């Protein structure tokens, strides 16, 4: 008899940590020195999409079209985060304003599936992205808060890697 297995999965809300660093985090200390931007990001603010080209790989001996996969393209059009536009970005609760800067290069690391606020551990898996930021624009939200949107281009540099303690 075949038994159907229904995986329960793990819910995503509250189980993600986003860390912004100026250099690629190679050790746990690099992550700990970065800014945890998870609580600055509105729930719908992070939308990383990807696509993979399909190349025509038809050969002279083929009687039908043959395809192969090409390069993967990751897209993260912009990052949105809550700010106090009158602050200088050094005050508590407004640190993203002074960290996520226009026209700069940085790294964003994502830990999924572990409750946000849990200390980092050298056994966890992280995805790492190198980001180039562009222009920024502040806008008021209907909720009464202010949001900064920063244009971005992104390159995924690691998927599911362990970042060691030493």
N, C-alpha and C positions, 0 to 999 in steps of 0.2 A: 504494500500500500504506500502511495506517495503522500508524504506529510508536507503541507504547505507551511513554509516558515515566513512569518511576517515580521520583518525587522522594525523595531520601534523607533530607531534612530535617536538622535539627540537634538533637542531644540536649540536653535541658534540664539534667540534673544537672551542677552546677559552672559553669553558664553564666548565672547570674542574680546580680544585685546589688541589694540592698534598702538604701536609705538613708533614715534617719529624720531629719527636720529640724523645728525649731520654727516656721519660716516657710516659705512656698512658695518652692522653689528656682527662681529666675529666671535665675541665672548659674551657671557652673561652680564659682565660689568658694563659692556657697551649698551645693552638693552636697558639695564637699570639706570644708566646715565641719561637715556633719552627721555622724551616726554610722552607719557601715556595719554594719547589724544582720544581715547575711546568715549569718554563722557562729554567731549566737546562736539562730537559728531551726531547730528540728528539721525534717527534710525534710517532714513532714506538717503542719506548724504553720500554713502559709499556705494557706487555701482561700477564694479570692475567687470567689463565684458571681454570676451575673447572670440576670435574667429581663426579658422585655419584654412589657408588657401588649398585648393585642389588643383594640381597641375595636370595638364594633359601629358600622359606618359605612354601614349600609343606608339608601338614599335612597328617596323616595316612588315613583320610577319603576322601582326594582329589583324583579325577580321572584325574586331569591334573596338570601340574606344576604351582605352585603359587610363585610369586616373591614379595619382599618388598624392599623398599629402605634402604640402609645402610648409612654409614657416607659419608659426602661430603669432598672431597679433593680439596684444592685450591693450585694452582701451580703458582709461580712467579719465574722463573728460575734465572733471573738476572735483575739488574737495570743498565741502561746505562745513563750516563750524561756527559755533556761537561765540560772539565777541562783545566786549564793551568798547565801542568805537572811540570813546573819549579817553580810554586808558592807554598806557604806553606798552602794554604786553608783558610787564614784569610783575604785575600784581596777581595774587592767587586767584584762580578761576578765570584768568584771562591770558594764561601763558601761551596758548596757541597763537594768539595775535603776534607775539614777539618771536615765535618759533617757526611758523609756517610762513615763510617770506616769499615775496614776489621775485621772479627771475633768479631762482637759485636751484641747486641740486641737493637732494636729500634722499633718505631711505625710509621706507615704511615697512615695518614688520608686522605680520598678522599671526596671532595664535588663536586657533579655533577649537571649540569644544571643551574649554576649561573656563570655569566661572570667572568673570571679570573681577579683578581685585585679588585673585590668588597670586601669590609670589611666583616669579619665574623660577623654573627648574631646568637643569641641563638635560632632562630626559624628554622635554616637550618638543613638538614639531612646529616649525614656523615657516610661513611663506614670506619671502623678502622681495621688495620692489625698489628699484631705483626710480626716483621721480624728478622730473624737471618742472619747476613751477613757472607760470607766466603771470599774466595780469590778475589783479584782485579787485573785487568790488563788494562794498558793504550795502546791505539792503535791510530794511525793517521787515519783520515777519508779522503776519496777522496775530500771532500770539503775544506780540509786544516786545519780543526779543530782537536782537540784531544778529544777522548772519553774514559772514564773509564767505564769498565764493572765490576760489583761486583756480585758474585754469591749469591743467596738468597734462604732461605726457608721461608715460610709464613704461618701464621695461621690467618684466618679471625675471629676477635673477636667481631665485631658489624656490623650490617647492618642497614643503615637508621636511626641512632640514633641522637637525638638532644643533643648537648653539651651545657649545660646551662652557663649563665654568672656567677652565684654564686651558 
